[in-house]
Amino acid sequence: MTKKEFRTIIRSLIKDREVATIYPSSKSLIKKIFKCINFTKDILVIEYGAGTGSITKAFIKKLSRNSRLIAIEKNPNLFNFIRNIEDDRLISINNDVRDIHKIHPLIKKEKADYIISGIPFSMLKPKERISIIKEAKELLSTNGKLILYQFSPLMKKYLAKDFRKVRIRFEPINIPPMFILEAHK
């Protein structure tokens, strides 16, 4: 992590109570998340809460030429890191995922193969959690997956209500350690 990233994260944590990142995602966490994804075909991925872009950049390296990634980050300071990633497969959006209905037209009514999210669901109200999960399910293709990486497995009960199968993994080599919840539509 660069000094600039560290300063930006600390400032964002102080100013925005909904910023949960304290350090960019580890290579170990990214590797475990990527085990849930089929990179052998062209895919559309939506990333909720892209932060400083550590996962976004890793996606860019793995995606096929015709795949696309939509990275959404609401915090303007963190969004600056995403906005500066240059790749024609990336669409970066500075908005809140709670307003996904406003963002959906930008996706051109396509269904996503994967939605990846590190937003801090534990900091949201239960109604907001439910709403985000339901909207994500609507954005996913028939065999799509919603993949969350979280501080706790709290979201499993929410996912189990809307998804046919939910699998949990744990990644201790991350600051802080994370649970990965893989929900199959």
N, C-alpha and C positions, 0 to 999 in steps of 0.2 A: 504494500500500500504506500502510495506517495504521501508526502507531508500535506499536500493540498487536499487529497482525499480525506485524510485524517481530520484536518481542520474543518472541512466542510461537514463531515459526519458529526463531529462534536457540536458545531454551531447548529446544525439541523436538529440534533437531539434536544438541545436546550430550548430552541424556539418552537419546535413542532412536537407535541406530545404523541403524535401518531407515528413518528419515525421510530422504528424498532431496531434498525441496524446499528451495531456498534463496531462492526468490522466487516469488510467484504467477505462474501461466501468463500469458503476454502475449496481447494481443488478436490478434496475428498468428498465434500458435500455435492459439488457439481457432478462429479463422476457417478455418485449414487443416483442423483436426479436423472442423469442421462441414461442410466440403465433402464429407465421406464419408457424410453422414447425410441422409436424406430427411425433412424436417420437414413435408411437405405432407400427411402422414397421421398418425393416432394411433399412437404408438409407446410401447414400454416400453424404457427405457434403464437400465442398471446401471452405476454409476461406482465402480470400485475405486480406493481411495486418493484421496478427495476433497480432502484437504489443507485449505486455508483456504477453499475453496469458489469460487474464481474461475471454474472451468469449470462448477460446479454452478449458480451464479447466471446465467451466460450461457445455460445450457440452459433454465432457468426462463423466460427471456425469449423463447426460440424455440419451446418446446413448444406443441402444440395444447392446447386446453382438456381433452381427454379422454386426453392422454398422461400417462405417469407416469415418474418418475425415482427410482431407489433409489440413494442415495449412501452408500457404505460407507467409513468411516475408522476405523482401529484406534487411532491416537494420541489419547488423551482430550483433550489440550490443543487439537489441531487440530480434533477433532470438535466442540468448543464452537462453532466458527464455523459449522459445518454445521447443528448443532442449532438455531441461532438464525435460520435462514432460514425464513420463514413462507410456505408455499404448500401448498395441499392436494394438489397433484400430487407432492409430495416426501415420500419416506420416508427418514429418516436412520437409519443403523445404526452403532453403535460396536462394531466387531468386526474381526477379522482375516480377510481373504479366503481365507487358508489353511483357514479353518473354514467355507467357503461352504456345505457340506452342512448346517450348523446354521441358516444364514440362509435356505436355499432354501424352507422352509415359509412364511416370511414373504412370499415372492413369489407364494404361492398356486398353485404348480405351473404358472404361466404361463411361456411362453418369451419371452426378451428379443429385441428386434429389434437392439439394439446393446449391447455392453459396452465401456466406455471405461476405460482403465487407465493411470495414471501411476506405479503402484507400481514401485519400483526392482528390477526382475528381476535386474539384474547383482549385486545384493547377496544374492540368494537362492541356495540350493543347487540344483544341476541337477534333483534329484528334485522340489523344491518348484515350480520353474518348470514342469516337465512336468505336475505335478498340477494346478496352477492353470489351465493352458491346456486340459487335458482337461475339467476341471469347467466352464470357461467355454463350451467347445464344447457341452456337454450342456445348458447353460442357454439357448443361442441357438436361435431359431426356424430353420426350414429355410433361409431366405435371410439369416440374421443375420450380423452382422459383429462382429469383435473388433478394436478400434482401440487400439493402444498408443502412447504417446508416451514416448520413452526417450532417454537420453544417447547410446546407441550402437545400431547395428542388430543387436546380439547375438541378439535374439529371433527374427530371421527364420528361422533354421534350425529352431527349435522350432515355430514357426507352420507352416512348410512341411510338417511331418510330419502335421499334423492338419487343415489347411485347404486347400481346392482352389486358392486363389489368394491370393498375398500381394503387396501393393504397398507400396513405401517412398517417402516424401517426406521432405524435410529443411526445417526451419524455423530459419534462423539468427537471427531476431529474437525471441529469448527468452533468459532467463538461467537456466541455460545453454542453448545451442542444442539443439534436439531433433530426433530422427528420429520420424516418424509411420509406424507399420506398420499397414496396413489388411488384415485377414485375412477372406476370404469363406468362409463355411461351405459 
